[in-house]
């Protein structure tokens, strides 16, 4: 195939940091405003699917041996691939109800600790990047965790040109309020009932981030030496010899559009520079 491999941009970082919102808005902007043919891959969703599949099969997700035995079975792997496909074709409400519950999030974190689950995810990513190339996508946006390492793996397999990466961080209080629909209400102004909900989610965010940072396989970590940008203040991209990597703090009290568009525009500037 004569066409070049897709340009890869990774969206990595902490739980509830807004990266899912930002990566979706970036996809829409690149496709609708800039004319790119964009594929969005949610790598983190793979672990949620694996957790759902294993739970449905009666696997104790606190038993690592049982999890590994499940993941090592070829028939189970095929069933998980099929469930990944099924989820892709679900309506958003159905998909969210299945994958974005507290239990699914906790099970996803447990799956992320298992080397066989990481291998399953990486195998799917390699397949999806090959598909993206064959189908003529010029840009792939990858949403997940520990993606600098994954991006290098995909480059080593000659499946993409890894052009930029972002690592998102957020104050857990802000992230929890946004998630629960309290973005316009200060924490101190919440009712006792709503504050209790926020406090519960804050604790879940902290536990998830700690688990992701300390796991033995592909732990998350901010890119070494990368600058930190506090949204909405993202500078114009300046081309250099090194791949642009940035830590993006989404803790500001701003709208979703104000949070996403500076990143989307930065990505477009990076992509334009690769064509020069």
C-alpha positions as CSV (number, residue, x, y, z in Angstrom):
1,X,0.0,0.0,0.0
2,X,1.5,3.3,-1.1
3,X,-0.4,5.6,1.3
4,X,1.5,6.6,4.4
5,X,0.7,5.1,7.8
6,X,-1.7,7.1,10.0
7,X,-0.5,9.9,12.3
8,X,-1.0,8.9,15.9
9,X,-1.9,11.3,18.7
10,X,-2.3,9.8,22.3
11,X,-4.6,11.1,25.0
12,X,-3.4,9.6,28.3
13,X,-3.8,10.5,32.0
14,X,-5.8,10.4,35.2
15,X,-9.3,9.2,35.8
16,X,-12.1,11.8,35.3
17,X,-9.7,14.3,33.9
18,X,-11.9,15.1,30.9
19,X,-9.7,13.4,28.3
20,X,-12.6,11.5,26.8
21,X,-14.5,14.7,26.3
22,X,-11.5,16.4,24.8
23,X,-10.5,13.5,22.5
24,X,-14.1,13.3,21.1
25,X,-14.2,17.1,20.5
26,X,-10.7,16.8,18.8
27,X,-12.0,14.1,16.5
28,X,-15.0,16.2,15.5
29,X,-12.9,19.3,14.9
30,X,-10.3,17.5,12.8
31,X,-13.0,15.7,10.8
32,X,-15.5,18.5,10.4
33,X,-13.4,21.6,10.3
34,X,-10.1,20.4,9.0
35,X,-11.0,17.6,6.6
36,X,-9.0,14.8,8.1
37,X,-10.2,11.2,8.0
38,X,-10.0,10.4,11.7
39,X,-10.3,7.1,13.7
40,X,-10.8,7.3,17.4
41,X,-9.8,4.3,19.4
42,X,-10.7,4.0,23.1
43,X,-8.1,1.6,24.5
44,X,-9.4,1.9,28.1
45,X,-12.8,0.6,26.9
46,X,-11.1,-2.7,26.2
47,X,-10.4,-3.3,29.9
48,X,-14.0,-2.4,30.7
49,X,-15.2,-5.0,28.2
50,X,-12.8,-7.6,29.6
51,X,-14.1,-7.0,33.1
52,X,-17.7,-7.3,32.0
53,X,-17.0,-10.5,30.0
54,X,-15.1,-12.1,32.9
55,X,-17.8,-11.1,35.4
56,X,-20.5,-12.6,33.2
57,X,-18.5,-15.8,33.1
58,X,-18.4,-16.0,36.9
59,X,-14.8,-15.1,37.3
60,X,-13.7,-13.7,40.7
61,X,-11.9,-10.5,39.7
62,X,-10.1,-10.4,43.0
63,X,-8.5,-13.8,42.2
64,X,-5.6,-13.1,39.9
65,X,-5.1,-16.8,39.1
66,X,-8.7,-17.1,38.0
67,X,-8.4,-14.0,35.9
68,X,-5.3,-15.2,34.2
69,X,-6.8,-18.6,33.5
70,X,-9.8,-16.9,31.9
71,X,-7.7,-14.6,29.8
72,X,-5.4,-17.5,28.6
73,X,-8.3,-19.5,27.2
74,X,-8.5,-19.0,23.4
75,X,-12.3,-19.4,23.4
76,X,-12.7,-16.7,26.0
77,X,-10.4,-14.4,24.0
78,X,-12.6,-14.9,20.9
79,X,-15.7,-14.1,23.0
80,X,-14.1,-10.9,24.3
81,X,-13.2,-9.8,20.8
82,X,-16.8,-10.3,19.8
83,X,-18.1,-8.4,22.8
84,X,-15.7,-5.5,21.8
85,X,-17.3,-5.5,18.4
86,X,-20.8,-5.7,19.9
87,X,-20.1,-2.7,22.1
88,X,-18.8,-0.7,19.2
89,X,-22.2,-1.0,17.5
90,X,-24.3,-0.3,20.6
91,X,-26.2,3.0,21.1
92,X,-24.4,5.3,23.5
93,X,-27.0,4.9,26.3
94,X,-26.8,1.1,26.1
95,X,-22.9,1.2,26.0
96,X,-22.7,3.6,29.0
97,X,-25.1,1.4,31.1
98,X,-22.9,-1.6,30.4
99,X,-19.4,-0.2,30.7
100,X,-19.5,3.0,32.7
101,X,-20.9,1.9,36.1
102,X,-18.8,2.1,39.3
103,X,-18.4,-1.7,39.2
104,X,-17.3,-1.7,35.6
105,X,-14.7,1.0,36.4
106,X,-13.3,-1.0,39.4
107,X,-13.1,-4.2,37.3
108,X,-11.4,-2.3,34.5
109,X,-8.7,-1.2,36.9
110,X,-8.3,-4.8,38.1
111,X,-8.0,-6.0,34.5
112,X,-5.4,-3.4,33.8
113,X,-3.0,-5.0,36.3
114,X,-2.9,-8.3,34.4
115,X,-0.2,-8.8,31.8
116,X,-2.5,-11.0,29.7
117,X,-5.1,-8.2,29.6
118,X,-2.5,-5.7,28.4
119,X,-1.4,-8.2,25.8
120,X,-5.0,-8.6,24.6
121,X,-5.4,-4.9,24.4
122,X,-2.1,-4.4,22.5
123,X,-3.1,-7.1,20.0
124,X,-6.3,-5.4,19.3
125,X,-4.6,-2.0,18.9
126,X,-2.2,-3.5,16.3
127,X,-5.2,-4.9,14.4
128,X,-7.1,-1.6,14.6
129,X,-4.0,0.4,13.3
130,X,-3.6,-2.0,10.4
131,X,-7.3,-1.6,9.7
132,X,-6.9,2.2,9.9
133,X,-4.1,2.1,7.3
134,X,-6.0,-0.2,4.9
135,X,-9.2,1.9,5.2
136,X,-7.4,5.2,4.4
137,X,-7.5,7.0,7.8
138,X,-4.8,9.6,8.0
139,X,-5.2,10.3,11.7
140,X,-5.7,8.0,14.7
141,X,-6.6,9.4,18.1
142,X,-5.9,6.9,20.9
143,X,-7.6,7.4,24.3
144,X,-6.4,5.4,27.2
145,X,-3.6,5.0,29.8
146,X,0.1,4.4,29.6
147,X,0.1,5.3,25.9
148,X,3.6,6.7,25.4
149,X,4.9,3.1,25.8
150,X,2.0,1.8,23.6
151,X,2.7,4.4,20.9
152,X,6.3,3.4,20.7
153,X,5.2,-0.2,20.4
154,X,3.0,0.7,17.5
155,X,5.7,2.7,15.8
156,X,8.1,-0.3,16.2
157,X,5.5,-2.4,14.4
158,X,5.5,0.2,11.6
159,X,1.8,0.8,12.1
160,X,1.8,4.6,12.6
161,X,3.7,7.8,12.9
162,X,3.5,8.9,16.6
163,X,3.4,12.7,16.3
164,X,2.1,14.0,19.7
165,X,0.9,12.9,23.1
166,X,-1.1,14.5,25.9
167,X,-1.3,13.5,29.6
168,X,-4.3,15.0,31.4
169,X,-4.5,15.7,35.1
170,X,-7.3,17.2,37.1
171,X,-8.2,18.1,40.7
172,X,-10.3,15.2,41.8
173,X,-12.9,17.5,43.4
174,X,-13.4,19.2,40.0
175,X,-13.4,15.9,38.1
176,X,-16.0,14.4,40.4
177,X,-18.3,17.5,40.2
178,X,-18.1,17.5,36.4
179,X,-18.9,13.8,36.2
180,X,-21.9,14.1,38.5
181,X,-23.3,17.2,36.8
182,X,-22.4,19.7,39.4
183,X,-19.8,21.6,37.3
184,X,-21.6,24.9,37.8
185,X,-22.0,24.5,41.6
186,X,-19.1,25.1,44.0
187,X,-18.3,22.2,46.3
188,X,-19.1,24.3,49.3
189,X,-22.5,25.1,47.9
190,X,-23.6,21.5,47.3
191,X,-26.3,20.0,49.5
192,X,-25.2,17.4,52.1
193,X,-26.5,14.6,49.9
194,X,-24.8,15.8,46.7
195,X,-21.6,16.5,48.6
196,X,-21.6,12.9,49.8
197,X,-21.9,11.7,46.2
198,X,-19.0,13.9,45.2
199,X,-16.9,12.7,48.2
200,X,-17.5,9.1,47.2
201,X,-16.4,9.7,43.6
202,X,-13.4,11.6,44.7
203,X,-12.3,8.6,46.7
204,X,-12.9,6.3,43.7
205,X,-10.8,8.6,41.5
206,X,-7.9,8.6,44.0
207,X,-8.0,4.8,44.3
208,X,-8.1,4.3,40.5
209,X,-5.2,6.7,39.9
210,X,-3.1,5.1,42.6
211,X,-3.8,1.7,41.1
212,X,-2.9,2.8,37.6
213,X,0.3,4.5,38.8
214,X,1.5,1.5,40.8
215,X,0.6,-1.4,38.7
216,X,3.5,-3.6,37.5
217,X,2.5,-3.6,33.8
218,X,2.3,-0.4,31.8
219,X,1.8,2.0,34.8
220,X,0.6,5.5,33.9
221,X,3.1,8.3,34.3
222,X,3.3,11.9,33.0
223,X,5.9,12.3,30.2
224,X,9.3,13.2,31.6
225,X,10.3,16.8,30.9
226,X,7.0,17.7,29.3
227,X,5.6,21.2,29.8
228,X,2.4,21.6,31.8
229,X,-0.4,23.7,30.2
230,X,-3.3,24.9,32.4
231,X,-6.4,25.1,30.3
232,X,-7.5,27.1,28.5
233,X,-4.0,28.4,28.1
234,X,-2.3,26.2,25.5
235,X,0.3,28.0,23.4
236,X,0.7,27.9,19.6
237,X,2.7,24.8,18.5
238,X,6.3,25.5,17.6
239,X,7.9,22.8,15.5
240,X,11.0,21.1,16.9
241,X,13.1,18.0,16.4
242,X,11.4,16.2,19.3
243,X,7.9,14.8,19.4
244,X,5.6,17.3,21.3
245,X,4.4,15.8,24.6
246,X,2.4,17.9,27.1
247,X,0.8,17.6,30.5
248,X,-2.6,19.3,30.4
249,X,-4.3,20.4,33.6
250,X,-8.1,20.5,33.1
251,X,-8.9,21.8,36.6
252,X,-10.1,25.3,35.6
253,X,-13.8,26.0,35.9
254,X,-14.5,26.4,32.2
255,X,-17.0,25.1,29.6
256,X,-16.4,21.8,27.7
257,X,-15.7,23.8,24.5
258,X,-13.2,26.0,26.3
259,X,-11.6,22.9,27.7
260,X,-11.4,21.0,24.4
261,X,-10.7,23.5,21.6
262,X,-7.2,24.6,22.7
263,X,-6.1,21.0,22.5
264,X,-7.9,20.3,19.2
265,X,-6.3,23.3,17.6
266,X,-2.9,22.4,18.9
267,X,-3.3,18.9,17.4
268,X,-4.2,20.4,14.0
269,X,-1.1,22.6,14.2
270,X,1.0,19.5,14.8
271,X,-0.6,17.6,11.9
272,X,-0.1,20.6,9.6
273,X,3.6,20.7,10.5
274,X,4.1,17.1,9.5
275,X,2.9,17.9,6.0
276,X,5.4,20.8,5.5
